[in-house]
Amino acid sequence: MKRERSKPSKLKPAPIQNVFYEVEFVPGLEPFVLEELHEKLVNLEEIYPYVKSGNFQFNFYGDPRQLLKLRSVGSAFVVKLFEVPRPLALLGHQNFSQLLTLIESVLSLHPEGSFKTFRISAAGSDSPVFRRIYKELELSTGLIPSQDGDLFLRVRKPIVRGDGFEVSIRLTPRPLSVRPWRVCDFPGAINSTVAYVMARLSEPSAGDVIVNLGCGSGTILIERLEMLPAKAVVGVDIDPEALACARRNVYAAGLTGKVDLLRGDMRSTGLNSGFADVIYADLPFGHILGSHADNIHLYPDTLKESARIAREGARGIFITSEIRLMRKVIDLCKHLWRQEGEVRLEMDKLRLMIFVLSRL
């Protein structure tokens, strides 16, 4: 008898009973991720760092919806250990029932219809065994296999505990780093989780007057305002297409009227002297935007212009992959800026540095 394809189930809320979770993040953001985990997750217990940077697994006994509010991580997963010798055993009745329960618990965190497709990441994911797993999941959930699936499952050997195979399921249809307000992307746009950390590094206050030089699509400004209101916010960019993109994102974030977006050169903004409390700059790396030859002149000019518009004691948060050049420029401008700290990141095979400066 031919087996009929099951329709997508109307799932009832099913609290996740599993208490083991994983977060992925940009390597280098560990202290900020730990800080946010402890701030936002009630009933957080032991945290297990990976051997490699960029991942934590941890025990958490609270509402998994709290993980959906994390802003320093790229993705969050619920993790279940199956004590089986090989992935084929996941198709056994008891194991497969537990897997479906875990999937239903993830789906129930969102409105019906949020997940339409699924995909599996695993060694040998194109093998006959995984083709069977794909087929059984499609029949049981009604979700369609897709290379860019909404429901993302990983099957692999355990990282920090036990023997068998771990199944990790991402808690959201898209990574947490893909913000709902991002309706317009732009080449070279900064990662939203990094922008969030830059905002934290500026020690935000509701009385801040903020300037973002080279604001691009508005990521840093939006992340900062979603954290705390500000007295005034100005984004400056020389590219009219970037500003148009930023306006769309600002509107989608519900921040229209709270951000002034101006066309201008970060080396000579035309803004008043000594009025900014915080200056952010996502400096051109010389890859997608600009070149090293351009940056040799642009970086010192930008730091000098930043110093001109900043009040005494203002915070300057600058990010670049031109680390050696930036160090030279900071030394050149040591009568204007004092370096307070730095955060080294690894992202997309690039080494980046966030420089935290204070206006003298």
C-alpha positions in Angstrom: 0.0 0.0 0.0 1.4 3.4 -1.0 2.2 5.6 2.0 0.6 9.0 1.7 2.7 12.0 2.4 1.7 13.6 5.7 0.6 17.2 5.9 2.4 19.7 8.1 1.2 19.0 11.6 -0.5 21.7 13.6 1.8 21.4 16.6 0.8 22.3 20.1 3.3 24.1 22.3 5.7 21.4 23.6 8.2 22.7 26.0 11.7 21.5 25.3 12.6 18.9 28.0 16.2 18.8 26.8 18.4 21.0 28.9 21.5 21.1 26.8 22.1 23.9 24.3 24.8 25.4 22.0 25.5 28.9 20.7 27.8 29.8 17.8 29.4 33.2 17.6 32.2 35.2 16.0 35.5 33.9 17.5 36.8 36.6 19.8 33.4 37.6 21.2 33.7 35.0 24.0 33.7 37.4 27.0 30.7 39.3 25.6 28.7 36.1 24.9 29.4 34.8 28.4 28.3 38.2 29.8 25.0 38.1 27.8 24.3 34.5 28.7 24.6 35.2 32.4 22.5 38.4 32.0 19.6 36.9 30.0 19.4 33.2 30.9 17.9 32.4 34.3 18.8 28.9 35.5 22.0 28.8 33.4 24.3 26.2 34.7 27.7 24.8 33.6 29.1 26.2 30.3 31.4 24.0 28.2 33.7 25.9 25.8 34.7 24.1 22.6 38.3 23.2 21.9 38.0 25.7 19.0 36.8 29.2 19.4 33.3 30.4 18.5 31.1 27.9 20.3 29.7 27.2 23.8 27.6 24.3 25.0 25.8 24.6 28.3 23.1 23.3 30.6 20.0 25.6 30.8 16.8 24.8 32.7 14.8 27.9 31.8 12.4 28.8 29.0 14.2 28.3 25.6 12.5 31.4 24.3 15.1 33.3 26.4 17.7 32.1 23.9 15.9 33.8 21.1 16.7 37.2 22.6 20.5 36.8 22.5 22.2 39.4 20.3 25.9 38.5 20.6 25.5 35.0 19.1 25.0 34.0 15.5 22.8 30.9 16.2 21.4 29.0 19.1 20.7 25.2 19.1 19.1 22.7 21.3 21.3 19.6 21.5 20.3 16.0 22.3 22.8 13.1 22.7 21.7 9.8 21.2 23.7 6.9 22.5 23.8 5.0 19.3 26.8 3.5 17.4 25.8 5.0 14.0 23.3 7.4 12.5 21.2 4.6 11.1 20.0 3.8 14.6 18.3 7.2 14.7 15.6 5.6 12.6 14.8 3.1 15.4 11.3 3.7 16.8 12.3 5.1 20.2 15.1 7.3 18.9 13.1 8.6 16.0 10.2 9.4 18.3 12.5 11.4 20.5 13.9 13.2 17.5 10.4 14.2 16.3 9.5 15.4 19.8 12.6 17.6 19.8 11.7 19.0 16.4 8.1 19.7 17.4 9.4 21.5 20.5 11.5 23.8 18.3 8.7 24.4 15.8 6.3 25.3 18.7 8.5 28.2 19.7 7.3 30.1 16.6 4.0 30.9 14.9 2.6 28.1 12.7 4.1 28.2 9.2 7.4 29.7 10.2 9.2 26.5 9.1 8.5 25.1 5.6 11.8 23.4 4.7 14.6 21.5 6.4 18.2 20.4 5.9 20.7 18.2 7.6 24.4 18.9 8.0 26.4 15.7 8.7 29.4 13.7 7.5 28.0 11.5 4.7 24.7 13.6 4.5 24.3 12.4 0.9 24.7 8.7 1.9 21.8 6.1 1.6 21.4 6.3 5.4 20.8 10.0 5.4 18.6 9.8 2.4 16.4 7.5 4.4 16.5 10.0 7.4 15.5 12.8 5.0 12.6 10.8 3.7 11.3 9.8 7.1 11.5 13.4 8.4 9.7 14.7 5.3 6.9 12.2 5.7 6.6 12.8 9.5 6.9 16.6 9.6 5.5 17.7 6.2 8.6 19.9 5.8 10.4 19.9 2.4 14.1 19.1 2.1 16.1 22.2 0.9 19.7 23.3 0.7 18.7 26.4 2.6 16.2 24.8 4.9 14.4 26.7 7.7 14.8 23.9 10.1 18.5 23.2 10.4 19.7 19.9 12.0 23.2 18.8 12.6 24.3 15.2 13.3 27.9 14.6 14.5 30.0 13.0 17.2 29.7 14.6 20.6 31.9 17.5 21.3 32.1 17.7 25.1 30.2 14.7 26.5 29.4 11.1 26.1 29.5 8.6 23.2 27.2 8.2 20.3 25.8 11.0 18.1 24.6 14.5 18.9 21.6 16.0 17.0 21.6 19.8 17.2 18.6 21.7 16.0 18.7 25.5 15.4 16.0 27.2 17.4 15.1 29.7 14.7 14.3 29.5 11.0 17.2 31.8 10.3 20.3 32.6 12.3 19.8 35.1 15.2 22.4 37.3 13.5 20.0 37.9 10.6 18.0 40.6 12.3 14.3 41.0 11.4 14.9 44.7 10.6 17.5 44.0 7.9 15.4 44.4 4.8 18.3 45.8 2.8 21.8 44.4 2.7 24.8 46.2 1.4 28.3 44.9 0.3 30.7 45.0 3.3 28.0 45.4 5.9 29.2 44.7 9.4 28.0 41.6 11.2 25.1 42.5 13.5 26.5 40.6 16.5 29.8 42.5 16.1 27.9 45.8 15.9 26.1 44.9 19.1 29.4 44.3 20.8 30.7 47.7 19.5 27.6 49.3 21.0 28.3 47.7 24.4 31.9 48.8 24.3 30.8 52.4 24.0 29.3 52.2 27.5 25.9 53.5 26.2 23.9 56.1 28.0 20.5 57.6 27.2 22.1 61.0 26.9 24.6 60.1 24.2 25.1 62.1 21.1 26.3 59.5 18.6 28.0 59.8 15.2 28.6 56.8 13.0 31.2 57.5 10.3 30.8 55.3 7.2 27.4 54.1 8.5 26.7 51.9 5.5 23.4 50.1 5.9 22.9 51.4 9.4 23.8 48.2 11.4 25.8 49.8 14.2 23.3 52.6 14.7 20.3 50.3 14.9 22.0 47.9 17.2 22.9 50.8 19.5 19.4 52.2 19.6 17.8 48.8 20.2 20.0 48.6 23.3 19.1 52.1 24.7 17.7 55.4 23.4 20.1 58.3 22.7 19.9 62.1 22.7 20.9 62.4 19.0 22.1 59.9 16.4 23.9 60.9 13.1 25.0 58.5 10.4 27.4 59.7 7.7 28.3 58.0 4.5 29.6 59.1 1.1 27.6 56.5 -0.8 23.9 57.5 -1.6 23.0 53.9 -2.2 24.3 52.9 1.3 22.3 55.7 2.8 19.1 54.6 1.0 19.7 51.1 2.3 20.2 52.5 5.8 16.9 54.4 5.6 15.0 51.2 4.7 16.6 49.4 7.6 16.0 52.2 10.0 12.3 52.3 9.0 12.0 48.5 9.4 13.4 48.8 12.9 10.8 51.4 13.8 13.5 54.1 14.3 12.4 56.7 11.7 12.8 60.2 13.1 15.4 59.0 15.6 18.4 58.8 13.2 19.7 61.6 10.9 21.4 60.1 7.8 23.7 62.5 6.0 25.8 62.2 2.9 29.3 63.2 3.6 33.0 62.2 3.7 34.2 60.7 7.0 37.4 62.7 6.6 35.5 66.0 6.5 32.0 65.7 7.8 31.0 69.3 8.2 29.6 68.5 11.6 30.0 70.8 14.6 33.2 70.6 16.6 33.3 69.0 20.1 29.6 67.8 20.2 29.8 63.9 20.0 29.9 61.6 23.0 30.4 58.5 21.0 31.9 57.9 17.5 31.6 54.6 15.7 33.4 53.8 12.5 33.4 50.6 10.4 36.5 51.6 8.5 37.1 50.3 4.9 39.2 47.2 5.0 40.6 47.6 1.5 38.9 44.4 0.3 35.3 44.9 -0.8 35.5 48.7 -0.2 38.6 50.9 -0.6 42.2 49.8 -0.9 45.3 49.8 1.3 46.7 52.7 -0.7 43.6 54.7 0.0 43.5 53.7 3.7 47.1 55.0 4.3 45.6 58.5 3.9 42.0 57.9 4.9 42.7 56.4 8.4 44.7 59.3 9.9 42.3 61.9 8.3 39.3 60.0 9.8 40.8 59.8 13.3 41.7 63.6 13.2 38.2 64.4 12.0 36.7 62.2 14.7 38.8 64.0 17.3 37.5 67.3 16.0 33.8 66.5 16.4 34.3 64.6 19.7 34.0 66.2 23.1 36.7 65.6 25.7 36.3 62.1 27.1 34.2 60.9 24.2 34.4 57.2 23.3 35.7 56.1 19.8 34.9 52.6 18.7 36.7 51.7 15.4 36.8 48.3 13.6 39.2 47.3 10.8 41.2 44.5 9.4 44.1 46.9 8.7 45.4 46.3 12.2 49.0 47.3 11.7 48.0 50.5 9.9 45.5 51.4 12.6 48.1 51.0 15.3 50.4 53.3 13.5 47.7 55.9 13.1 46.7 55.7 16.8 50.3 56.3 17.7 50.3 59.3 15.3 47.2 60.7 16.9 48.2 59.9 20.5 47.8 63.6 21.4 44.2 63.3 20.4 43.1 59.7 21.4 44.1 57.3 24.1 43.6 53.6 23.5 41.6 52.0 26.3 41.3 48.5 24.9 40.9 46.2 21.9 39.0 43.1 20.8 40.5 40.7 18.3 38.1 38.8 16.0 38.3 36.2 13.4 35.5 36.3 10.8 35.2 35.1 7.2 38.9 34.2 7.2 39.8 37.8 8.2 41.4 39.0 11.3 39.7 42.1 12.6 40.3 44.4 15.5 37.9 46.6 17.4 39.8 49.5 18.9 38.4 51.3 21.9 39.6 54.9 22.2 39.0 57.8 24.5 39.2 61.5 23.4 41.9 63.5 25.3 
